[in-house]
Amino acid sequence: MHCCSIQKLLHPYIERYFSEIITKNYDIKEAKAFLKMVSRKERKLEWAFKQKEKGEKNKYLAYLCGMGVRWFQQLYAEYKMTRKVPQLNWNRRPKTFLKEDDISLIDKALEESKMNGAVYLRLYIKKHYGKNIPHNKIHRYLLKKGVAEEDEK
């Protein structure tokens, strides 16, 4: 099948994100899911830019788009110059999760130290085991386990 006919079959955004889909070797299902997500995000951005032109505040619009205020301002500046919604970069650093040995190390340190705060556990693990585990990941694990509580602040 010809390349252009494939582009028309999948989605209107395929022309903008064709290289992304090709380099990631998505199958048809994954490509459609990716493009659906992209189109929703870009439609929301386009709507937010129109609201911005009507005088709406950056903070409110950035919150609705699920991004920081500064990033929204940068995207809006690019939109004002080109009058096109900027192409979003989906090649971000992937999320990492705790490994089994990290989980067992946290459990072991939790029993030994009798501490239940993520920051203290992180320091304890670093001092006694020489391994650096981010306190945010430790806190997320402790929340899931029921040891820590969410801070109301």
C-alpha positions in Angstrom: 0.0 0.0 0.0 1.3 3.5 -0.8 2.5 5.6 2.1 0.0 8.4 1.5 -2.9 6.1 1.4 -1.9 4.6 4.8 -1.8 8.1 6.2 -5.4 8.8 5.1 -6.6 5.5 6.5 -5.4 6.0 10.0 -6.1 9.5 11.3 -5.9 13.1 10.2 -3.0 13.7 12.7 -1.0 11.0 11.0 0.8 13.5 8.7 2.1 15.4 11.7 3.1 12.3 13.8 4.0 9.8 11.1 7.7 9.7 11.9 6.9 9.1 15.6 4.7 6.1 14.8 7.2 4.7 12.3 10.2 5.0 14.7 8.3 3.4 17.6 7.0 0.5 15.4 3.4 0.9 16.7 0.9 -1.6 15.5 -2.5 -0.2 14.2 -4.2 -0.4 17.6 -1.4 1.4 19.4 -1.1 4.0 16.6 -4.8 4.8 16.8 -4.7 5.1 20.6 -1.6 7.4 20.4 -3.2 9.6 17.8 -6.5 9.8 19.7 -4.6 11.0 22.8 -2.6 13.5 20.7 -5.7 14.9 19.0 -7.5 15.4 22.3 -4.6 17.2 23.8 -4.1 19.4 20.7 -7.8 20.3 20.5 -7.7 21.2 24.2 -4.7 23.4 23.5 -6.3 25.1 20.6 -9.4 25.8 22.7 -7.2 27.2 25.5 -5.4 29.5 23.0 -8.7 30.9 21.8 -9.8 31.5 25.4 -6.4 33.2 26.0 -7.1 35.6 23.2 -10.4 36.4 24.8 -8.6 37.5 28.0 -8.6 34.3 30.2 -5.8 33.9 32.7 -2.7 31.7 32.0 -2.9 30.0 35.3 -6.5 28.8 34.8 -5.9 27.6 31.2 -2.7 25.8 32.1 -4.5 24.0 34.9 -7.2 22.9 32.4 -4.6 21.7 30.0 -2.8 19.8 32.7 0.6 21.6 32.4 2.6 24.3 34.1 2.0 28.0 33.5 5.4 28.6 32.0 5.1 25.8 29.5 1.6 27.0 28.5 3.1 30.5 28.0 5.8 29.1 25.7 3.3 27.1 23.7 1.1 30.1 23.4 4.0 32.3 22.2 4.8 29.7 19.5 1.1 29.6 18.5 1.0 33.4 18.2 4.0 33.4 15.8 2.8 30.5 13.6 -1.0 30.5 14.1 -0.8 26.7 14.3 -1.0 24.6 17.4 2.5 23.5 18.3 3.4 19.9 17.7 3.9 18.3 21.1 7.0 16.2 21.8 6.0 12.7 23.1 9.6 11.5 23.4 9.9 12.3 27.1 11.8 10.4 29.7 9.8 7.3 30.6 8.6 6.8 34.2 10.5 4.3 36.2 9.1 2.2 39.0 10.6 0.5 42.1 12.3 -2.9 41.4 11.7 -5.9 43.6 15.1 -5.6 45.3 14.3 -1.9 46.1 11.0 -2.9 47.6 12.6 -5.6 49.8 15.3 -3.0 50.8 12.6 -0.5 51.8 10.7 -3.2 53.8 14.0 -4.3 55.5 14.9 -0.7 56.4 11.3 -0.1 57.6 11.6 -2.9 60.1 15.2 -2.1 61.2 14.9 1.6 61.6 11.3 1.9 63.1 11.0 5.1 60.9 7.9 5.6 58.8 8.8 8.8 56.9 10.0 8.5 53.3 12.8 11.1 53.7 14.2 9.4 56.8 14.0 6.0 55.2 15.8 7.3 52.2 18.6 8.7 54.3 18.7 5.5 56.4 19.0 3.3 53.2 21.7 5.6 51.8 23.7 5.5 55.0 23.4 1.8 55.8 23.1 0.2 52.4 24.7 2.7 50.1 21.7 2.8 47.7 20.0 6.0 46.7 16.2 5.6 46.2 14.2 8.7 45.6 12.0 9.6 48.5 9.0 10.2 46.2 9.1 6.6 45.1 9.5 5.4 48.7 6.5 7.6 49.8 4.3 6.2 47.0 5.2 2.7 48.1 4.5 3.4 51.7 1.1 4.9 50.8 0.2 1.8 48.8 1.3 -0.3 51.8 -0.7 1.8 54.2 2.3 2.9 56.4 2.3 6.5 55.4 -0.5 9.0 55.0 -1.1 11.7 52.4 -0.2 15.1 53.7 -3.2 17.5 53.7 -1.0 20.5 52.8 
